[in-house]
């Protein structure tokens, strides 16, 4: 079946790194995504990784994919207060334009 | 347009009434999706349209929900005989590539 799981909450100190983890069940996933939702706002695509990659780096963001364990993580370096948001992990099943399955989201809070 | 546009942004309706939610996707995007986000919950897939293919309606929660997409562009999600459990933010997204969706800001539906 199709399922994406994430922990619900993460609290980190400003300036530290945040690591948000996600597991998925469908081995036929083609793309995996991280979306960010700030309070009262829509979802914004942060980054994505193709399933034949194991790492992608984009400025402060690092995505790691362990396809064998079906585990995806998002690392945010030097976490800032503006990073406070809900982060959704998502996987695309099958061919182009197939539906994307989202996790429940991880609420990241930053403490001073 | 520059982004995905949804209207209305907020809708309050009485239990038992019908509502229509509208989505204008990004021009040229062939795929269009509807999701629902209940308070504090993740995204629940409802339906998606891809070009002229038959829509994937597998996520619609009951036969009170229906959607259409006219001319491969604008989509309308209709909820008949609304119930309080239908209260949620209804999100529309469109896509033309494998690189993720672009979401609209959503319609917040409140059934009283």
Backbone of each chain as ProteinMPNN parsed JSONL, in Angstrom:
{"seq_chain_A": "XXXXXXXXXXXXXXXXXXXXXXXXXXXXXXXXXXXXXXXXXXXXXXXXXXXXXXXXXXXXXXXXXXXXXXXXXXXXXXXXXXXXXXXXXXXXXXXXXXXXXXXXXXXXXXXX", "coords_chain_A": {"N_chain_A": [[0.822, -1.199, 0.0], [0.203, 2.369, -0.126], [1.931, 4.606, 1.799], [3.1, 7.221, 3.824], [5.193, 8.204, 6.37], [5.849, 10.347, 9.111], [7.452, 11.895, 11.929], [5.632, 13.9, 14.27], [6.437, 16.273, 15.524], [9.238, 18.507, 15.969], [11.787, 20.043, 17.755], [14.243, 22.483, 17.753], [17.305, 24.214, 18.557], [17.999, 27.571, 17.745], [20.292, 28.066, 15.141], [21.36, 25.537, 15.297], [21.482, 22.328, 13.55], [18.679, 20.964, 11.839], [17.026, 17.884, 11.53], [14.794, 16.193, 9.686], [12.853, 13.375, 9.452], [11.582, 10.7, 7.368], [9.587, 7.974, 6.362], [8.677, 5.701, 3.807], [6.486, 3.519, 1.959], [6.127, 2.506, -0.6], [7.837, 0.873, -3.038], [8.02, 1.563, -5.642], [8.296, 4.235, -5.956], [9.042, 7.213, -7.704], [9.833, 9.92, -7.64], [10.739, 11.874, -4.82], [9.708, 14.241, -2.403], [10.087, 17.336, -0.61], [8.006, 19.512, 1.066], [7.132, 22.755, 2.276], [5.154, 24.348, 4.696], [4.139, 27.325, 5.792], [2.681, 29.123, 8.591], [-0.743, 29.676, 7.97], [-0.384, 29.725, 5.258], [0.007, 28.464, 1.853], [1.268, 25.366, 0.43], [4.697, 25.023, -0.24], [7.008, 23.996, -2.603], [10.008, 22.696, -1.571], [12.291, 21.11, -2.172], [13.336, 18.33, -4.215], [13.991, 14.854, -4.933], [15.243, 12.5, -7.157], [14.537, 9.028, -7.507], [16.754, 7.474, -8.066], [18.882, 8.68, -7.009], [21.051, 9.368, -4.186], [21.66, 11.484, -2.617], [21.104, 14.974, -2.289], [22.017, 18.329, -2.47], [21.218, 21.626, -1.581], [21.988, 24.687, -1.029], [21.299, 25.509, 2.247], [19.983, 23.178, 2.597], [19.925, 19.646, 2.77], [19.212, 16.64, 1.267], [18.749, 13.295, 1.981], [18.561, 10.034, 0.723], [17.695, 6.78, 1.38], [17.208, 4.162, -0.309], [16.971, 1.455, 0.013], [16.114, 1.112, 2.648], [13.888, 2.62, 2.472], [13.821, 5.304, 3.344], [13.838, 8.716, 3.927], [15.409, 11.828, 4.403], [15.54, 15.229, 5.577], [17.822, 17.691, 5.985], [18.384, 20.682, 7.624], [20.641, 23.137, 7.691], [22.125, 25.35, 10.141], [19.739, 26.393, 11.46], [17.119, 28.741, 11.329], [14.828, 31.235, 12.712], [12.951, 31.75, 10.766], [12.622, 29.339, 9.59], [10.686, 28.001, 10.884], [7.917, 26.002, 10.57], [5.613, 23.711, 8.974], [6.739, 20.695, 7.721], [6.394, 18.698, 4.95], [6.775, 15.473, 3.814], [6.781, 13.72, 0.735], [5.774, 11.361, -1.76], [5.984, 10.392, -5.169], [4.087, 8.176, -7.011], [4.767, 5.857, -9.461], [4.258, 6.699, -12.915], [4.828, 9.749, -14.817], [3.03, 12.555, -13.694], [1.399, 11.126, -12.033], [-0.429, 10.633, -8.959], [0.59, 12.286, -5.944], [1.597, 11.222, -2.788], [1.227, 12.344, 0.462], [2.917, 12.772, 3.607], [1.992, 13.206, 7.103], [3.127, 15.488, 7.988], [5.699, 17.35, 9.662], [6.015, 19.368, 12.399], [8.13, 21.953, 12.799], [9.738, 23.622, 15.314], [11.482, 26.449, 16.565], [13.76, 27.196, 19.05], [15.112, 29.761, 21.121]], "CA_chain_A": [[0.0, 0.0, 0.0], [0.904, 3.648, -0.178], [1.917, 5.257, 3.094], [4.269, 8.034, 4.121], [5.116, 8.49, 7.796], [6.79, 11.303, 9.676], [7.147, 12.285, 13.295], [4.765, 15.077, 14.226], [7.045, 17.493, 16.065], [10.68, 18.588, 16.156], [12.187, 21.323, 18.309], [15.7, 22.652, 17.71], [17.791, 25.53, 18.969], [18.433, 28.422, 16.634], [21.7, 27.885, 14.784], [21.672, 24.107, 15.177], [20.915, 21.665, 12.365], [17.423, 20.22, 12.004], [16.915, 16.715, 10.665], [13.415, 15.703, 9.641], [12.887, 12.041, 8.86], [10.362, 10.237, 6.705], [9.646, 6.646, 5.768], [7.608, 5.458, 2.838], [6.317, 2.075, 1.803], [6.01, 2.03, -1.971], [9.174, 0.777, -3.642], [7.996, 2.065, -7.024], [8.37, 5.699, -5.957], [9.965, 7.755, -8.702], [10.351, 11.152, -7.066], [10.371, 12.168, -3.435], [9.658, 15.694, -2.28], [9.858, 18.02, 0.66], [7.234, 20.739, 0.962], [7.105, 23.568, 3.494], [3.924, 25.116, 4.865], [4.206, 28.3, 6.876], [1.344, 29.363, 9.166], [-1.71, 30.403, 7.162], [0.035, 29.796, 3.852], [-0.081, 27.234, 1.092], [2.459, 24.514, 0.424], [5.752, 25.473, -1.132], [7.982, 22.945, -2.881], [11.365, 23.049, -1.128], [13.269, 20.373, -2.941], [12.913, 16.986, -4.586], [15.099, 13.979, -5.293], [14.851, 11.371, -7.993], [14.741, 7.812, -6.717], [18.051, 6.823, -8.319], [19.903, 9.477, -6.334], [21.051, 9.139, -2.747], [21.845, 12.727, -1.897], [20.989, 16.215, -3.04], [22.283, 19.466, -1.6], [20.776, 22.906, -2.13], [22.269, 25.706, -0.015], [21.275, 24.967, 3.608], [19.189, 21.949, 2.614], [20.511, 18.397, 2.281], [18.264, 15.532, 1.245], [19.378, 11.974, 1.904], [17.609, 8.976, 0.393], [18.122, 5.392, 1.531], [16.129, 3.468, -1.004], [16.855, 0.094, 0.561], [15.305, 1.196, 3.861], [12.76, 3.504, 2.177], [13.97, 6.362, 4.336], [14.193, 10.02, 3.36], [15.582, 12.842, 5.442], [15.826, 16.608, 5.187], [18.648, 18.379, 6.97], [18.457, 22.142, 7.455], [21.801, 23.63, 8.437], [22.022, 26.7, 10.711], [18.299, 26.656, 11.484], [16.719, 30.103, 11.684], [13.42, 31.341, 13.118], [12.127, 31.7, 9.563], [12.423, 27.945, 9.178], [9.533, 27.453, 11.607], [6.882, 25.649, 9.596], [5.347, 22.279, 8.889], [7.45, 20.125, 6.583], [5.728, 17.504, 4.452], [7.446, 14.535, 2.938], [5.804, 13.213, -0.229], [6.321, 10.498, -2.795], [5.197, 10.206, -6.392], [4.003, 6.762, -7.35], [4.582, 5.515, -10.864], [4.676, 7.498, -14.063], [4.659, 11.19, -14.771], [1.731, 13.143, -13.355], [0.636, 10.319, -11.083], [-0.691, 11.38, -7.738], [1.621, 12.353, -4.921], [1.094, 10.874, -1.456], [1.892, 13.164, 1.457], [2.917, 12.426, 5.012], [1.171, 14.064, 7.964], [3.84, 16.73, 8.264], [6.46, 17.53, 10.897], [6.028, 20.775, 12.807], [9.455, 22.35, 13.29], [9.756, 24.853, 16.11], [12.84, 26.915, 16.839], [13.868, 27.85, 20.351], [16.289, 30.667, 21.139]], "C_chain_A": [[0.851, 1.241, 0.0], [0.802, 4.326, 1.176], [3.214, 6.012, 3.274], [4.151, 8.455, 5.577], [6.219, 9.442, 8.233], [6.449, 11.487, 11.153], [6.443, 13.636, 13.254], [5.47, 16.365, 14.626], [8.56, 17.359, 16.123], [10.978, 19.983, 16.69], [13.709, 21.394, 18.29], [16.054, 24.062, 18.147], [18.253, 26.29, 17.724], [19.928, 28.265, 16.406], [22.125, 26.434, 14.666], [21.135, 23.582, 13.857], [19.63, 20.951, 12.754], [17.456, 19.033, 11.056], [15.494, 16.17, 10.78], [13.417, 14.4, 8.849], [11.529, 11.61, 8.33], [10.595, 8.808, 6.233], [8.459, 6.467, 4.839], [7.577, 3.972, 2.537], [6.392, 1.599, 0.363], [7.368, 2.038, -2.667], [9.2, 1.293, -5.076], [8.035, 3.59, -7.088], [9.399, 6.169, -6.969], [10.623, 9.032, -8.213], [9.887, 11.257, -5.624], [10.585, 13.648, -3.199], [9.644, 16.116, -0.808], [9.136, 19.328, 0.376], [7.256, 21.435, 2.323], [5.782, 24.338, 3.54], [4.083, 26.031, 6.066], [2.796, 28.604, 7.371], [0.464, 30.186, 8.246], [-1.39, 30.459, 5.686], [-0.144, 28.453, 3.168], [1.215, 26.445, 1.162], [3.443, 24.983, -0.634], [6.728, 24.318, -1.345], [9.375, 23.438, -2.479], [12.411, 22.41, -2.017], [12.702, 19.008, -3.283], [14.155, 16.177, -4.919], [14.547, 12.839, -6.122], [15.271, 10.089, -7.289], [16.055, 7.101, -7.001], [19.216, 7.629, -7.755], [19.925, 9.106, -4.86], [21.28, 10.415, -1.944], [21.641, 13.906, -2.848], [21.198, 17.368, -2.077], [21.869, 20.745, -2.319], [20.891, 23.936, -1.036], [22.208, 25.081, 1.377], [20.564, 23.621, 3.708], [19.99, 20.769, 2.061], [19.464, 17.308, 2.385], [19.05, 14.246, 1.107], [18.295, 10.935, 1.66], [18.284, 7.624, 0.56], [17.01, 4.541, 0.953], [15.901, 2.071, -0.447], [15.936, 0.089, 1.782], [14.059, 2.052, 3.661], [12.707, 4.638, 3.2], [14.49, 7.617, 3.653], [14.394, 10.994, 4.511], [15.877, 14.199, 4.823], [16.625, 17.24, 6.316], [18.68, 19.864, 6.621], [19.612, 22.617, 8.32], [21.513, 25.035, 8.971], [20.564, 27.154, 10.747], [17.994, 28.042, 12.027], [15.239, 30.145, 12.068], [12.487, 31.287, 11.914], [11.908, 30.297, 9.027], [11.257, 27.292, 9.918], [8.381, 27.237, 10.639], [6.541, 24.181, 9.787], [6.003, 21.771, 7.608], [6.803, 18.795, 6.208], [6.661, 16.727, 3.538], [6.402, 13.988, 1.975], [6.5, 12.327, -1.243], [5.365, 10.445, -3.982], [5.259, 8.726, -6.746], [3.909, 6.649, -8.861], [4.977, 6.603, -11.824], [4.385, 8.973, -13.864], [3.211, 11.58, -14.527], [0.846, 12.201, -12.546], [0.465, 11.103, -9.791], [0.492, 11.297, -6.794], [0.961, 12.073, -3.581], [1.917, 11.646, -0.435], [1.881, 12.503, 2.83], [2.08, 13.416, 5.799], [1.845, 15.38, 8.297], [4.537, 16.715, 9.609], [6.501, 19.011, 11.216], [7.377, 21.073, 13.436], [9.331, 23.651, 14.062], [11.188, 25.166, 16.517], [12.855, 27.6, 18.203], [15.17, 28.668, 20.405], [17.491, 30.068, 21.865]], "O_chain_A": [[2.075, 1.173, 0.112], [-0.301, 4.594, 1.651], [4.289, 5.522, 2.928], [3.125, 9.002, 5.983], [7.362, 9.351, 7.785], [5.313, 11.266, 11.575], [6.632, 14.419, 12.323], [5.135, 17.436, 14.12], [9.099, 16.266, 16.299], [10.493, 20.98, 16.156], [14.385, 20.476, 18.754], [15.229, 24.975, 18.113], [18.815, 25.718, 16.79], [20.726, 28.321, 17.342], [23.125, 26.125, 14.018], [20.428, 24.284, 13.134], [19.509, 20.408, 13.852], [17.87, 19.166, 9.904], [15.063, 15.743, 11.851], [13.917, 14.336, 7.726], [10.482, 12.083, 8.772], [11.682, 8.476, 5.759], [7.38, 7.016, 5.065], [8.532, 3.251, 2.828], [6.685, 0.43, 0.111], [7.97, 3.094, -2.858], [10.271, 1.446, -5.663], [7.831, 4.173, -8.153], [10.486, 5.602, -7.08], [11.833, 9.207, -8.356], [8.805, 10.799, -5.258], [11.525, 14.242, -3.727], [9.251, 15.365, 0.085], [9.581, 20.143, -0.433], [7.379, 20.798, 3.369], [5.352, 24.907, 2.538], [4.152, 25.576, 7.208], [1.823, 28.369, 6.655], [0.86, 31.259, 7.791], [-2.058, 31.17, 4.935], [-0.41, 27.438, 3.812], [2.146, 26.823, 1.874], [3.071, 25.296, -1.765], [7.219, 23.73, -0.381], [9.856, 24.455, -2.977], [13.299, 23.08, -2.545], [11.703, 18.58, -2.705], [15.229, 16.73, -5.156], [13.494, 12.283, -5.808], [16.258, 10.076, -6.553], [16.438, 6.207, -6.247], [20.382, 7.308, -7.988], [18.94, 8.589, -4.334], [21.11, 10.423, -0.725], [21.96, 13.84, -4.035], [20.622, 17.384, -0.989], [22.136, 20.921, -3.508], [19.997, 24.057, -0.198], [23.006, 24.19, 1.667], [20.542, 22.999, 4.77], [20.645, 20.877, 1.024], [18.897, 17.076, 3.452], [19.908, 14.116, 0.234], [17.247, 10.951, 2.305], [19.321, 7.358, -0.047], [16.017, 4.239, 1.615], [14.777, 1.569, -0.438], [15.097, -0.798, 1.942], [13.256, 2.196, 4.583], [11.678, 4.885, 3.83], [15.462, 7.575, 2.898], [13.635, 10.984, 5.48], [16.388, 14.302, 3.708], [16.165, 17.314, 7.455], [18.962, 20.25, 5.487], [19.562, 22.51, 9.545], [20.773, 25.808, 8.363], [20.2, 28.164, 10.144], [18.539, 28.461, 13.048], [14.49, 29.21, 11.786], [11.352, 30.826, 12.032], [11.104, 30.09, 8.118], [10.884, 26.159, 9.614], [7.929, 28.169, 9.974], [7.103, 23.501, 10.646], [5.832, 22.358, 6.539], [6.679, 17.89, 7.034], [7.252, 17.277, 2.609], [5.247, 13.808, 2.362], [7.677, 12.522, -1.548], [4.142, 10.45, -3.838], [6.326, 8.114, -6.775], [3.054, 7.286, -9.476], [5.926, 7.347, -11.577], [3.776, 9.382, -12.875], [2.29, 10.993, -15.094], [-0.347, 12.463, -12.394], [1.135, 12.111, -9.565], [1.288, 10.36, -6.845], [-0.1, 12.617, -3.273], [3.147, 11.61, -0.458], [0.954, 11.769, 3.171], [1.522, 14.356, 5.232], [1.208, 16.29, 8.828], [4.035, 16.142, 10.576], [6.964, 19.816, 10.408], [7.726, 20.516, 14.477], [8.873, 24.66, 13.527], [11.992, 24.271, 16.776], [12.043, 28.486, 18.466], [16.181, 28.3, 19.807], [18.538, 30.709, 21.958]]}, "seq_chain_B": "XXXXXXXXXXXXXXXXXXXXXXXXXXXXXXXXXXXXXXXXXXXXXXXXXXXXXXXXXXXXXXXXXXXXXXXXXXXXXXXXXXXXXXXXXXXXXXXXXXXXXXXXXXXXXXXX", "coords_chain_B": {"N_chain_B": [[-2.156, 32.218, -15.668], [0.097, 33.567, -13.139], [0.235, 31.899, -10.986], [-1.389, 29.221, -9.169], [-4.765, 29.686, -8.803], [-7.315, 29.956, -6.422], [-10.756, 29.99, -5.592], [-13.736, 30.546, -3.602], [-11.6, 32.223, -1.14], [-12.329, 31.836, 1.427], [-15.106, 30.12, 2.802], [-18.18, 29.971, 4.295], [-20.727, 27.865, 5.156], [-24.062, 26.588, 5.538], [-24.954, 23.575, 7.151], [-25.944, 20.924, 5.072], [-26.259, 22.42, 2.771], [-25.188, 22.919, -0.674], [-21.894, 23.312, -2.03], [-19.549, 24.999, -4.171], [-16.266, 24.869, -5.234], [-13.586, 26.572, -6.713], [-10.901, 26.207, -9.038], [-8.211, 27.641, -10.697], [-5.785, 26.586, -12.72], [-2.203, 26.816, -13.36], [-1.446, 28.216, -16.462], [-1.242, 26.018, -19.18], [-0.481, 23.834, -17.682], [-0.954, 20.427, -17.505], [-1.842, 18.609, -15.666], [-3.979, 18.378, -12.838], [-4.859, 18.67, -9.457], [-6.744, 17.835, -6.527], [-6.69, 18.266, -3.056], [-7.337, 17.681, 0.423], [-7.088, 19.29, 3.529], [-7.401, 18.783, 6.783], [-7.877, 20.32, 10.022], [-4.808, 20.488, 11.602], [-3.995, 18.178, 10.395], [-2.519, 15.98, 7.873], [-2.216, 16.004, 4.27], [-4.915, 14.983, 2.371], [-5.492, 13.054, -0.373], [-7.76, 13.713, -3.006], [-8.746, 13.833, -5.783], [-7.524, 13.528, -9.174], [-6.777, 15.043, -12.326], [-5.611, 14.39, -15.568], [-4.742, 15.67, -18.465], [-6.722, 14.601, -21.147], [-7.465, 12.233, -20.087], [-9.397, 9.816, -18.2], [-10.424, 10.915, -14.994], [-8.689, 10.262, -11.879], [-10.468, 9.216, -9.326], [-10.149, 8.131, -6.886], [-9.757, 9.032, -4.294], [-11.958, 10.435, -3.376], [-14.157, 11.036, -0.722], [-16.877, 10.386, -0.427], [-20.01, 9.891, -2.203], [-21.059, 12.371, -2.245], [-19.233, 14.112, -3.06], [-17.837, 15.596, -5.926], [-16.076, 16.32, -8.971], [-15.11, 18.373, -11.697], [-13.421, 19.144, -14.744], [-13.155, 21.598, -16.962], [-12.564, 22.003, -20.401], [-9.916, 21.301, -20.127], [-8.771, 23.03, -18.337], [-9.866, 25.086, -16.058], [-11.08, 23.923, -12.909], [-13.763, 22.58, -10.979], [-14.732, 21.766, -7.753], [-17.288, 20.091, -6.244], [-19.346, 19.894, -3.435], [-21.964, 18.227, -2.177], [-24.841, 18.612, -0.081], [-23.574, 19.426, 2.414], [-21.649, 18.446, 5.28], [-20.646, 18.719, 8.742], [-18.189, 17.496, 9.109], [-16.974, 17.952, 6.724], [-15.655, 20.281, 6.867], [-12.706, 21.956, 6.248], [-9.498, 22.766, 4.777], [-9.386, 23.135, 1.391], [-7.272, 22.214, -1.08], [-5.845, 23.008, -4.184], [-3.775, 21.932, -6.844], [-1.427, 22.197, -9.538], [0.42, 20.783, -12.287], [3.101, 20.353, -14.578], [5.276, 18.865, -14.979], [7.617, 16.374, -13.751], [8.542, 17.471, -11.5], [7.237, 18.115, -9.123], [4.351, 19.678, -7.586], [2.58, 22.797, -8.035], [0.987, 24.589, -5.637], [-2.203, 26.083, -4.908], [-3.518, 28.688, -2.735], [-5.596, 27.714, -1.337], [-8.988, 26.926, -0.275], [-10.77, 27.746, 2.501], [-13.112, 25.932, 4.048], [-15.938, 26.132, 6.022], [-18.359, 24.472, 7.732], [-21.378, 25.08, 9.197]], "CA_chain_B": [[-1.702, 33.164, -14.673], [1.403, 33.33, -12.559], [0.159, 30.844, -9.998], [-2.672, 28.531, -9.089], [-5.717, 30.562, -8.138], [-8.494, 29.282, -5.907], [-11.791, 30.875, -5.056], [-13.339, 31.666, -2.749], [-10.543, 31.878, -0.187], [-13.055, 31.37, 2.614], [-16.516, 29.861, 2.558], [-18.951, 29.464, 5.424], [-22.0, 27.395, 4.639], [-24.894, 25.852, 6.489], [-25.046, 22.129, 6.966], [-26.978, 20.518, 4.13], [-26.188, 23.172, 1.516], [-24.161, 22.527, -1.628], [-20.872, 24.328, -2.272], [-18.66, 24.808, -5.317], [-14.943, 25.468, -5.053], [-13.02, 26.728, -8.051], [-9.45, 26.232, -9.169], [-7.617, 28.022, -11.984], [-4.392, 26.132, -12.674], [-1.233, 27.564, -14.159], [-1.694, 28.005, -17.889], [-0.381, 25.017, -19.804], [-0.315, 22.641, -16.836], [-1.926, 19.419, -17.944], [-2.321, 17.828, -14.524], [-4.614, 19.183, -11.791], [-5.107, 17.821, -8.292], [-7.431, 18.372, -5.35], [-6.375, 17.645, -1.772], [-8.038, 18.261, 1.56], [-6.267, 19.342, 4.74], [-8.194, 19.073, 7.965], [-7.108, 21.03, 11.043], [-3.744, 19.719, 12.228], [-3.775, 16.907, 9.698], [-1.79, 16.031, 6.617], [-2.995, 16.207, 3.056], [-5.67, 13.819, 1.918], [-5.725, 13.112, -1.809], [-9.161, 13.579, -3.39], [-8.966, 13.512, -7.189], [-6.656, 14.249, -10.082], [-7.051, 15.084, -13.75], [-4.429, 14.466, -16.411], [-5.108, 15.847, -19.856], [-8.049, 14.117, -21.522], [-7.696, 10.911, -19.506], [-10.399, 9.738, -17.145], [-9.817, 11.327, -13.718], [-8.523, 9.316, -10.771], [-11.374, 9.691, -8.284], [-10.053, 7.142, -5.815], [-9.696, 9.652, -2.98], [-13.196, 11.126, -2.986], [-14.608, 10.324, 0.485], [-18.258, 9.897, -0.552], [-20.631, 10.297, -3.464], [-21.461, 13.782, -2.172], [-18.128, 14.873, -3.639], [-17.592, 15.395, -7.353], [-15.244, 17.37, -9.551], [-14.981, 18.363, -13.141], [-12.42, 20.053, -15.294], [-13.684, 21.992, -18.26], [-11.6, 22.476, -21.384], [-8.549, 21.031, -19.705], [-8.211, 24.128, -17.561], [-10.501, 25.353, -14.766], [-11.738, 22.798, -12.259], [-14.706, 22.871, -9.901], [-15.018, 20.696, -6.798], [-18.623, 20.307, -5.696], [-19.732, 19.08, -2.29], [-23.417, 18.325, -1.993], [-25.395, 18.31, 1.257], [-22.382, 19.494, 3.262], [-21.674, 18.005, 6.673], [-19.623, 19.416, 9.531], [-16.883, 16.861, 8.912], [-16.39, 18.431, 5.476], [-14.888, 21.499, 7.16], [-11.285, 21.724, 5.996], [-8.943, 23.595, 3.702], [-9.336, 22.379, 0.135], [-6.12, 22.699, -1.83], [-5.716, 22.617, -5.573], [-2.41, 22.04, -7.348], [-1.276, 21.805, -10.935], [1.773, 20.324, -12.595], [3.385, 20.005, -15.972], [6.516, 18.087, -15.012], [7.753, 15.476, -12.62], [9.268, 18.139, -10.429], [6.384, 18.566, -8.033], [3.181, 20.493, -7.87], [2.42, 24.151, -7.522], [-0.273, 24.645, -4.92], [-2.893, 27.326, -4.631], [-3.576, 29.059, -1.312], [-6.639, 26.933, -0.698], [-10.28, 27.455, 0.158], [-11.118, 27.272, 3.848], [-14.552, 25.677, 4.118], [-16.475, 25.919, 7.359], [-19.767, 24.071, 7.691], [-21.945, 25.379, 10.528]], "C_chain_B": [[-0.369, 32.753, -14.078], [1.388, 32.171, -11.585], [-1.175, 30.156, -10.09], [-3.613, 29.392, -8.249], [-6.936, 29.777, -7.687], [-9.486, 30.302, -5.386], [-12.995, 30.062, -4.612], [-12.197, 31.262, -1.816], [-11.152, 31.356, 1.11], [-14.51, 31.171, 2.251], [-17.134, 29.298, 3.826], [-20.314, 29.073, 4.883], [-22.767, 26.653, 5.717], [-24.912, 24.369, 6.138], [-26.216, 21.802, 6.033], [-26.964, 21.264, 2.81], [-25.094, 22.604, 0.612], [-23.154, 23.669, -1.772], [-20.054, 23.955, -3.512], [-17.368, 25.565, -5.054], [-14.249, 25.461, -6.414], [-11.502, 26.77, -8.003], [-9.06, 26.611, -10.593], [-6.152, 27.61, -11.964], [-3.48, 27.076, -13.455], [-1.451, 27.206, -15.634], [-0.7, 27.009, -18.464], [-0.131, 23.784, -18.966], [-1.402, 21.635, -17.183], [-2.52, 18.636, -16.775], [-2.86, 18.768, -13.446], [-5.071, 18.251, -10.688], [-5.923, 18.578, -7.248], [-7.02, 17.541, -4.131], [-7.211, 18.343, -0.701], [-7.115, 18.196, 2.768], [-7.167, 19.744, 5.898], [-7.287, 19.645, 9.037], [-6.09, 20.1, 11.682], [-3.428, 18.396, 11.563], [-2.923, 17.102, 8.451], [-2.723, 16.24, 5.456], [-3.633, 14.903, 2.612], [-5.964, 13.996, 0.433], [-7.209, 12.918, -2.105], [-9.302, 13.082, -4.83], [-7.871, 14.163, -8.017], [-7.04, 14.034, -11.533], [-5.726, 15.183, -14.494], [-4.895, 14.522, -17.857], [-6.545, 15.42, -20.113], [-8.367, 12.744, -20.932], [-8.81, 10.975, -18.471], [-9.762, 10.099, -15.806], [-9.687, 10.16, -12.745], [-9.324, 9.85, -9.598], [-11.228, 8.883, -6.994], [-10.046, 7.743, -4.423], [-10.975, 10.342, -2.528], [-13.85, 10.358, -1.833], [-16.038, 9.808, 0.405], [-18.825, 10.385, -1.871], [-21.202, 11.712, -3.394], [-20.414, 14.682, -2.833], [-18.012, 14.551, -5.129], [-16.725, 16.542, -7.843], [-15.261, 17.237, -11.046], [-13.923, 19.367, -13.55], [-12.833, 20.356, -16.721], [-12.569, 22.497, -19.163], [-10.166, 22.263, -20.992], [-7.937, 22.124, -18.87], [-8.874, 24.222, -16.19], [-11.18, 24.094, -14.225], [-12.665, 23.298, -11.163], [-14.898, 21.62, -9.064], [-16.357, 21.024, -6.15], [-18.86, 19.352, -4.536], [-21.224, 19.3, -2.082], [-23.774, 17.988, -0.545], [-24.256, 18.3, 2.29], [-22.66, 19.061, 4.69], [-20.553, 18.71, 7.42], [-18.238, 18.796, 9.334], [-16.228, 17.245, 7.59], [-15.555, 19.69, 5.695], [-13.4, 21.191, 7.068], [-10.794, 22.801, 5.045], [-8.807, 22.705, 2.469], [-8.275, 23.02, -0.753], [-6.136, 22.147, -3.246], [-4.253, 22.793, -5.976], [-2.397, 21.672, -8.82], [0.197, 21.513, -11.21], [1.919, 20.096, -14.086], [4.606, 19.106, -16.082], [6.514, 17.113, -13.854], [8.256, 16.187, -11.383], [8.379, 18.738, -9.359], [5.266, 19.468, -8.49], [3.416, 21.934, -7.476], [1.038, 24.232, -6.904], [-0.869, 26.038, -4.942], [-2.932, 27.568, -3.127], [-4.706, 28.357, -0.578], [-7.929, 27.692, -0.467], [-10.566, 26.86, 1.523], [-12.631, 27.158, 3.928], [-14.946, 25.401, 5.561], [-17.955, 25.614, 7.224], [-20.332, 24.248, 9.096], [-23.35, 24.796, 10.662]], "O_chain_B": [[0.216, 31.737, -14.454], [2.413, 31.524, -11.375], [-1.992, 30.453, -10.962], [-3.288, 29.773, -7.124], [-7.524, 29.025, -8.464], [-9.116, 31.331, -4.821], [-13.262, 29.0, -5.174], [-11.868, 30.08, -1.717], [-10.553, 30.532, 1.801], [-15.085, 31.949, 1.489], [-16.679, 28.288, 4.364], [-20.977, 29.872, 4.222], [-22.189, 26.155, 6.684], [-24.887, 23.984, 4.969], [-27.319, 22.328, 6.182], [-27.571, 20.82, 1.836], [-24.194, 21.901, 1.071], [-23.509, 24.841, -1.654], [-19.891, 22.783, -3.851], [-17.379, 26.743, -4.699], [-14.315, 24.485, -7.161], [-10.902, 27.292, -7.063], [-9.508, 25.997, -11.561], [-5.353, 28.225, -11.258], [-3.939, 28.007, -14.117], [-1.616, 26.039, -15.989], [0.51, 27.128, -18.271], [0.377, 22.784, -19.474], [-2.594, 21.94, -17.16], [-3.601, 18.06, -16.903], [-2.277, 19.818, -13.174], [-5.606, 17.174, -10.952], [-5.805, 19.795, -7.106], [-7.001, 16.311, -4.163], [-7.718, 19.447, -0.903], [-6.447, 17.189, 3.005], [-7.63, 20.88, 5.986], [-6.068, 19.48, 8.978], [-6.445, 19.059, 12.234], [-2.678, 17.585, 12.106], [-2.644, 18.226, 8.032], [-3.883, 16.61, 5.634], [-2.975, 13.869, 2.494], [-6.605, 14.967, 0.03], [-7.847, 12.047, -1.513], [-9.904, 12.036, -5.072], [-7.339, 15.208, -7.642], [-7.557, 12.983, -11.912], [-4.838, 15.947, -14.117], [-5.383, 13.532, -18.402], [-7.464, 15.818, -19.398], [-9.407, 12.159, -21.234], [-9.125, 12.038, -17.937], [-8.662, 9.633, -15.51], [-10.463, 9.205, -12.782], [-8.92, 10.814, -8.949], [-12.087, 8.948, -6.115], [-10.306, 7.031, -3.453], [-11.053, 10.792, -1.385], [-14.075, 9.153, -1.95], [-16.379, 8.864, 1.118], [-18.206, 11.187, -2.57], [-21.767, 12.201, -4.373], [-20.671, 15.85, -3.125], [-18.081, 13.391, -5.536], [-16.649, 17.597, -7.214], [-15.405, 16.145, -11.595], [-13.583, 20.294, -12.815], [-12.856, 19.472, -17.577], [-11.738, 23.308, -18.755], [-9.281, 22.971, -21.472], [-6.719, 22.163, -18.699], [-8.484, 23.513, -15.263], [-11.769, 23.313, -14.972], [-12.392, 24.304, -10.507], [-15.19, 20.546, -9.591], [-16.537, 22.1, -5.579], [-18.608, 18.151, -4.643], [-21.677, 20.419, -1.842], [-23.103, 17.195, 0.115], [-24.013, 17.29, 2.951], [-23.744, 19.276, 5.231], [-19.622, 19.235, 6.809], [-17.229, 19.499, 9.389], [-15.068, 16.911, 7.351], [-14.827, 20.115, 4.798], [-12.9, 20.28, 7.727], [-11.566, 23.635, 4.571], [-8.181, 21.647, 2.521], [-8.364, 24.191, -1.123], [-6.406, 20.966, -3.468], [-3.577, 23.703, -5.497], [-3.254, 20.925, -9.291], [1.087, 21.935, -10.472], [0.974, 19.695, -14.765], [4.933, 18.635, -17.172], [5.558, 17.03, -13.082], [8.384, 15.573, -10.324], [8.725, 19.754, -8.754], [5.242, 19.951, -9.622], [4.316, 22.254, -6.698], [0.036, 23.974, -7.57], [-0.155, 27.039, -4.989], [-2.44, 26.756, -2.344], [-4.775, 28.395, 0.65], [-7.962, 28.922, -0.463], [-10.603, 25.642, 1.693], [-13.344, 28.161, 3.883], [-14.363, 24.548, 6.23], [-18.714, 26.407, 6.667], [-19.842, 23.655, 10.057], [-23.984, 24.945, 11.707]]}, "name": "protein", "num_of_chains": 2, "seq": "XXXXXXXXXXXXXXXXXXXXXXXXXXXXXXXXXXXXXXXXXXXXXXXXXXXXXXXXXXXXXXXXXXXXXXXXXXXXXXXXXXXXXXXXXXXXXXXXXXXXXXXXXXXXXXXXXXXXXXXXXXXXXXXXXXXXXXXXXXXXXXXXXXXXXXXXXXXXXXXXXXXXXXXXXXXXXXXXXXXXXXXXXXXXXXXXXXXXXXXXXXXXXXXXXXXXXXXXXXXXXXXX"}
